[in-house]
Every structure is written in structure tokens, then in C-alpha cells.
Amino acid sequence: MAFKPLHDRVTVRRVQSDEKTKGGLIIPDSAKEKPAEGEIVAVGEGARKDSGELIPMSVKAGDRILFGKWSGTEVTVEGEELLIMKESDILGILS
């Protein structure tokens, strides 16, 4: 990928949700919510303190994360829809 986020930002690819419910009902596209789960594609170098010291990122490329419903900015990079968000918008890492 030719895009690298700056500072404490990350680039996230949404994880596709299931097409069916647990009971077997098919969910139409018009009724689906955008998933709040994703995979980190790229990370910035981290934020800086007032003293100039670098605060390292807590996440890395390849981590699966949960984020808030309205987090991030949607962008299209090389034909792929991605989200750019600050590290503080991430709610947690899935293991």
C-alpha cells in the first residue's frame, strides 16, 4: 500500500459481517449495519509529548480491533475503502 498514516493515526480495513443471522435468516444489504470491527493495515509512528519524546503505538499492522460506530474518516485508497482514525478511537484489540 502506498499510504502511511501520520502521528498517532491508523488505517483500518473493516471486517465483513455475516450474511445470515444465527437462526439462518439472510440479512439484506439495506438492513446491514457497518461493522465496528476491523483489521489494522498501517500505523503511524506515534504521538509526541510536549518535550518531543515519542509515545509508541499500542497497536500494529495485522491487529484485529473494535472501534466506535462513528469513528474515523472513510477514504478510498487504490480502489479499497478504508478508515483513518486516531489510536484513541480504538476501543480494544481482539485476540
Secondary structure, DSSP 8 states (H G I E B T S, - for coil): ------TTEEEEEE----SB-TTS-B--GGG----SEEEEEEE-S-EE-TTS-EE--S--TT-EEEE-TT-SEEEEETTEEEEEEEGGGEEEEE-
